[in-house]
């Protein structure tokens, strides 16, 4: 066989293989994702009266791995499933629904209604990856008054990764969204308000992004990075407290956290606005608007107890607008513990930079733009 024939045969075989590859790729491209519907396929009523817990759980269970579950607009009453018990180290939490496989749930204008007295939450996402919740309203019937900080968690993302919660609204829970040993996740455009505890808490979790969220009128650190997490980002969030009589709350807490960034957020109405404490290391607080707090930005020991009073070190406070603390307060930026801090380029009122180390005060004051009273 001549070289020319061998070359021709090789090109023919190569062309056939390429054609087969194109056909396979085209089929995959045009193949529709399998979509389930909670009402038409699984009998959820969405009338606000019928208990839809079992129907929606069945819809979750029977949606294929990687599939999409569509929950149309409606009011879906959910009740506690005593078999869905999550342990977090703070105690046990109960839920109505469990997700333990990759799935996308599109909730649009769906409202999930729970009874706060039952001490349970909505979604327990556990031991999985690639779960995506989009849209929807998670509503407790009233603000929990008893129980604990974890008795009613709207969404617990536990031991899970590479997932997202977007455009979700939560109200009247002990915590809105709790990330617990959960890494590489995204929480975006979430509104969490009127919680007994934190609106959003990132506990012992790494490389998460919390972006463009609103946390309002909650407690125990409205938006909290806690539990020795690292490399997390909180960006573009609005964190506020405006309830009469709630003057002792904390806005964004950075506790025992390492190498994380808190950037371009607005924080107002708290005792501690941005609160750095208890062994935080090498975090960056940059470009935030922080006002109307007793302490706009504080680096302090902690809240008492030997395990809550560890100094924090190497915190960078850069280019923040930390003005107008509460009336009669001069704590625009307040640092009274730790070493290696960098405070540079911030805008504050005159005399509102308070540092316990006088030598450092002189250095830092040169590196800040101080607003001079007229």
DRENPA-692068 format. One record per residue (C-alpha): z negated, y, x; residue number from 1. Coordinates in nm, 3 decimals, decimal comma. Layout:
# DRENPA-692068
up  north  east  nr
Z  Y  X  NUM
...
//
This chain:
# DRENPA-692068
up  north  east  nr
0,000  0,000  0,000  1
0,100  0,334  0,141  2
-0,143  0,617  0,203  3
0,033  0,827  -0,061  4
-0,024  0,559  -0,331  5
-0,388  0,519  -0,233  6
-0,436  0,896  -0,258  7
-0,266  0,905  -0,598  8
-0,484  0,623  -0,733  9
-0,797  0,795  -0,602  10
-0,703  1,119  -0,776  11
-0,636  0,934  -1,104  12
-0,977  0,762  -1,090  13
-1,146  1,091  -1,003  14
-0,975  1,261  -1,296  15
-1,082  0,989  -1,539  16
-1,444  1,013  -1,420  17
-1,436  1,390  -1,458  18
-1,296  1,362  -1,811  19
-1,572  1,118  -1,908  20
-1,836  1,353  -1,766  21
-1,691  1,647  -1,962  22
-1,696  1,446  -2,285  23
-2,059  1,344  -2,232  24
-2,164  1,700  -2,150  25
-1,976  1,837  -2,452  26
-2,141  1,590  -2,686  27
-2,483  1,682  -2,550  28
-2,408  2,051  -2,583  29
-2,305  2,030  -2,946  30
-2,568  1,773  -3,046  31
-2,813  1,938  -3,286  32
-3,186  1,917  -3,223  33
-3,345  1,696  -3,485  34
-3,525  1,922  -3,732  35
-3,793  1,816  -3,977  36
-3,913  2,012  -4,281  37
-4,277  1,988  -4,385  38
-4,210  2,055  -4,753  39
-3,885  1,876  -4,834  40
-3,949  1,567  -4,618  41
-4,327  1,527  -4,618  42
-4,443  1,679  -4,945  43
-4,650  1,977  -4,832  44
-4,689  2,207  -5,131  45
-4,780  2,541  -4,974  46
-4,934  2,664  -5,298  47
-5,275  2,758  -5,160  48
-5,448  2,502  -5,383  49
-5,324  2,159  -5,276  50
-5,477  2,014  -4,960  51
-5,175  1,998  -4,729  52
-5,359  1,865  -4,423  53
-5,233  1,508  -4,444  54
-4,875  1,607  -4,524  55
-4,847  1,845  -4,230  56
-5,012  1,598  -3,991  57
-4,763  1,334  -4,104  58
-4,482  1,582  -4,044  59
-4,611  1,643  -3,690  60
-4,652  1,271  -3,622  61
-4,305  1,177  -3,750  62
-4,112  1,458  -3,585  63
-3,941  1,299  -3,282  64
-4,056  1,388  -2,930  65
-3,884  1,713  -2,838  66
-3,792  1,775  -3,200  67
-3,848  2,078  -3,419  68
-4,071  2,098  -3,723  69
-3,999  2,372  -3,975  70
-4,280  2,491  -4,201  71
-4,141  2,728  -4,466  72
-4,326  3,032  -4,605  73
-4,622  2,941  -4,822  74
-5,000  2,913  -4,820  75
-5,106  2,579  -4,674  76
-5,465  2,480  -4,739  77
-5,612  2,279  -4,450  78
-5,937  2,087  -4,439  79
-6,146  1,940  -4,157  80
-6,045  1,603  -4,014  81
-6,373  1,451  -3,884  82
-6,172  1,224  -3,653  83
-6,028  1,520  -3,463  84
-6,315  1,610  -3,231  85
-6,252  1,789  -2,901  86
-6,519  1,814  -2,631  87
-6,499  2,121  -2,409  88
-6,823  2,127  -2,211  89
-6,966  2,385  -2,449  90
-6,993  2,126  -2,725  91
-6,769  1,962  -2,982  92
-6,497  2,132  -3,185  93
-6,325  1,991  -3,494  94
-5,974  2,053  -3,620  95
-5,741  1,998  -3,912  96
-5,430  1,909  -3,710  97
-5,358  1,741  -3,375  98
-5,055  1,769  -3,148  99
-5,024  1,527  -2,858  100
-4,652  1,520  -2,778  101
-4,375  1,767  -2,694  102
-4,272  1,943  -3,015  103
-4,168  2,285  -3,144  104
-4,324  2,407  -3,468  105
-4,154  2,701  -3,639  106
-4,399  2,853  -3,888  107
-4,224  3,180  -3,977  108
-4,427  3,334  -4,263  109
-4,639  3,024  -4,326  110
-5,008  3,090  -4,384  111
-5,262  2,823  -4,282  112
-5,587  2,867  -4,471  113
-5,918  2,719  -4,355  114
-6,279  2,738  -4,476  115
-6,506  2,889  -4,212  116
-6,814  2,713  -4,351  117
-6,656  2,379  -4,260  118
-6,670  2,468  -3,888  119
-6,323  2,359  -3,783  120
-6,000  2,508  -3,652  121
-5,629  2,453  -3,709  122
-5,440  2,311  -3,407  123
-5,579  2,088  -3,133  124
-5,307  2,054  -2,869  125
-5,424  1,793  -2,621  126
-5,304  1,592  -2,320  127
-4,939  1,686  -2,350  128
-4,674  1,935  -2,239  129
-4,385  2,136  -2,380  130
-4,546  2,226  -2,713  131
-4,426  2,549  -2,871  132
-4,583  2,722  -3,172  133
-4,382  3,012  -3,314  134
-4,485  3,246  -3,594  135
-4,737  3,184  -3,867  136
-5,074  3,314  -3,985  137
-5,395  3,120  -3,920  138
-5,660  3,253  -4,155  139
-6,025  3,161  -4,194  140
-6,156  3,260  -4,535  141
-6,434  3,468  -4,375  142
-6,582  3,553  -4,036  143
-6,799  3,260  -3,917  144
-7,163  3,360  -3,927  145
-7,320  3,036  -3,810  146
-7,218  2,758  -3,578  147
-7,133  2,832  -3,217  148
-6,867  3,008  -3,013  149
-6,650  2,696  -3,037  150
-6,727  2,581  -3,391  151
-6,408  2,736  -3,532  152
-6,122  2,759  -3,279  153
-5,788  2,849  -3,436  154
-5,584  2,692  -3,153  155
-5,725  2,485  -2,866  156
-5,474  2,413  -2,589  157
-5,658  2,149  -2,384  158
-5,541  1,957  -2,077  159
-5,186  2,059  -2,162  160
-4,920  2,251  -1,973  161
-4,584  2,430  -1,993  162
-4,637  2,522  -2,356  163
-4,618  2,849  -2,550  164
-4,782  3,022  -2,845  165
-4,579  3,318  -2,969  166
-4,586  3,560  -3,263  167
-4,895  3,392  -3,412  168
-5,166  3,581  -3,603  169
-5,525  3,453  -3,617  170
-5,824  3,595  -3,803  171
-6,182  3,490  -3,881  172
-6,250  3,220  -3,621  173
-6,514  3,171  -3,356  174
-6,227  3,193  -3,104  175
-5,863  3,269  -3,171  176
-5,688  3,089  -2,884  177
-5,870  2,883  -2,621  178
-5,689  2,751  -2,313  179
-5,908  2,481  -2,157  180
-5,795  2,317  -1,832  181
-5,441  2,409  -1,938  182
-5,188  2,529  -1,681  183
-4,849  2,706  -1,673  184
-4,857  2,819  -2,036  185
-4,747  3,139  -2,212  186
-4,935  3,326  -2,485  187
-4,713  3,610  -2,607  188
-4,713  3,856  -2,899  189
-5,027  3,703  -3,047  190
-5,265  3,904  -3,266  191
-5,621  3,772  -3,277  192
-5,887  3,970  -3,461  193
-6,224  3,944  -3,633  194
-6,354  3,655  -3,426  195
-6,718  3,556  -3,376  196
-6,639  3,502  -3,006  197
-6,336  3,565  -2,787  198
-5,996  3,643  -2,934  199
-5,825  3,477  -2,637  200
-6,009  3,284  -2,366  201
-5,857  3,127  -2,056  202
-6,114  2,877  -1,925  203
-6,068  2,690  -1,595  204
-5,694  2,725  -1,637  205
-5,430  2,836  -1,385  206
-5,089  3,006  -1,378  207
-5,100  3,116  -1,742  208
-4,940  3,433  -1,881  209
-5,106  3,627  -2,162  210
-4,863  3,902  -2,252  211
-4,816  4,170  -2,520  212
-5,110  4,047  -2,728  213
-5,353  4,236  -2,951  214
-5,720  4,136  -2,953  215
-5,940  4,338  -3,185  216
-6,293  4,334  -3,323  217
-6,407  4,011  -3,165  218
-6,699  3,928  -2,934  219
-6,818  3,755  -2,617  220
-6,543  3,907  -2,406  221
-6,252  3,983  -2,638  222
-5,996  3,862  -2,383  223
-6,162  3,649  -2,120  224
-6,059  3,490  -1,790  225
-6,345  3,256  -1,708  226
-6,439  2,925  -1,547  227
-6,284  2,954  -1,199  228
-5,925  2,984  -1,311  229
-5,669  3,134  -1,075  230
-5,326  3,296  -1,059  231
-5,327  3,408  -1,422  232
-5,159  3,720  -1,562  233
-5,280  3,944  -1,846  234
-5,016  4,210  -1,909  235
-4,931  4,465  -2,175  236
-5,213  4,375  -2,414  237
-5,412  4,603  -2,644  238
-5,782  4,515  -2,658  239
-5,997  4,726  -2,890  240
-6,327  4,735  -3,078  241
-6,376  4,988  -3,358  242
-6,638  4,835  -3,589  243
-6,939  5,055  -3,656  244
-7,247  4,926  -3,475  245
-7,060  4,698  -3,233  246
-7,124  4,910  -2,925  247
-7,230  4,636  -2,682  248
-6,909  4,430  -2,663  249
-6,688  4,349  -2,362  250
-6,312  4,404  -2,353  251
-6,130  4,213  -2,078  252
-6,367  3,999  -1,873  253
-6,277  3,859  -1,532  254
-6,552  3,612  -1,451  255
-6,543  3,360  -1,166  256
-6,167  3,417  -1,158  257
-5,950  3,417  -0,845  258
-5,621  3,583  -0,750  259
-5,528  3,686  -1,103  260
-5,366  4,007  -1,226  261
-5,467  4,235  -1,514  262
-5,188  4,490  -1,554  263
-5,071  4,761  -1,797  264
-5,322  4,687  -2,072  265
-5,498  4,932  -2,303  266
-5,874  4,877  -2,344  267
-6,108  5,092  -2,555  268
-6,426  5,087  -2,762  269
-6,648  4,864  -2,547  270
-6,963  4,875  -2,342  271
-6,769  4,721  -2,052  272
-6,395  4,787  -2,079  273
-6,259  4,578  -1,790  274
-6,556  4,377  -1,668  275
-6,544  4,200  -1,330  276
-6,845  3,980  -1,257  277
-7,001  3,656  -1,139  278
-6,804  3,548  -0,835  279
-6,461  3,692  -0,910  280
-6,242  3,696  -0,599  281
-5,922  3,874  -0,496  282
-5,812  3,987  -0,842  283
-5,586  4,287  -0,906  284
-5,653  4,542  -1,182  285
-5,350  4,768  -1,193  286
-5,192  5,031  -1,414  287
-5,426  4,994  -1,712  288
-5,525  5,262  -1,963  289
-5,902  5,228  -2,007  290
-6,097  5,484  -2,211  291
-6,388  5,533  -2,452  292
-6,602  5,263  -2,292  293
-6,954  5,299  -2,153  294
-6,810  5,153  -1,830  295
-6,430  5,184  -1,824  296
-6,391  4,952  -1,524  297
-6,693  4,779  -1,370  298
-6,761  4,538  -1,086  299
-7,115  4,417  -1,143  300
-7,331  4,106  -1,082  301
-7,325  3,953  -1,430  302
-7,533  3,905  -1,742  303
-7,848  3,744  -1,601  304
-7,951  3,404  -1,477  305
-7,905  3,274  -1,123  306
-7,568  3,120  -1,202  307
-7,438  3,443  -1,359  308
-7,523  3,694  -1,089  309
-7,289  3,603  -0,802  310
-7,128  3,900  -0,617  311
-6,753  3,955  -0,654  312
-6,537  4,042  -0,355  313
-6,192  4,178  -0,261  314
-6,108  4,327  -0,601  315
-5,815  4,572  -0,604  316
-5,838  4,855  -0,860  317
-5,507  5,038  -0,839  318
-5,332  5,318  -1,031  319
-5,541  5,290  -1,347  320
-5,596  5,572  -1,596  321
-5,971  5,530  -1,642  322
-6,068  5,847  -1,826  323
-6,293  5,968  -2,107  324
-6,575  5,716  -2,098  325
-6,816  5,730  -2,389  326
-7,000  6,053  -2,450  327
-7,269  6,114  -2,190  328
-7,133  5,837  -1,965  329
-6,986  5,906  -1,621  330
-6,878  5,551  -1,549  331
-6,503  5,580  -1,521  332
-6,496  5,329  -1,233  333
-6,827  5,169  -1,137  334
-6,884  4,934  -0,842  335
-7,231  4,822  -0,742  336
-7,185  4,485  -0,576  337
-6,955  4,295  -0,339  338
-6,739  4,376  -0,039  339
-6,374  4,426  0,048  340
-6,283  4,615  -0,270  341
-5,980  4,845  -0,272  342
-5,985  5,142  -0,510  343
-5,671  5,354  -0,482  344
-5,449  5,582  -0,687  345
-5,661  5,589  -1,002  346
-5,695  5,885  -1,236  347
-6,053  5,959  -1,343  348
-6,264  6,263  -1,429  349
-6,461  6,438  -1,162  350
-6,778  6,253  -1,064  351
-6,676  5,947  -1,264  352
-6,627  5,726  -0,957  353
-6,965  5,562  -0,900  354
-7,015  5,349  -0,591  355
-7,348  5,229  -0,457  356
-7,229  5,240  -0,095  357
-7,200  5,606  0,006  358
-6,973  5,536  0,304  359
-6,728  5,348  0,085  360
-6,751  5,622  -0,175  361
-6,620  5,878  0,071  362
-6,331  5,654  0,171  363
-6,236  5,564  -0,185  364
-6,265  5,917  -0,315  365
-6,000  6,029  -0,066  366
-5,766  5,759  -0,197  367
-5,803  5,851  -0,566  368
-5,663  6,134  -0,767  369
-5,970  6,290  -0,927  370
-5,915  6,497  -1,241  371
-6,084  6,829  -1,183  372
-6,264  6,984  -1,480  373
-6,138  7,328  -1,572  374
//
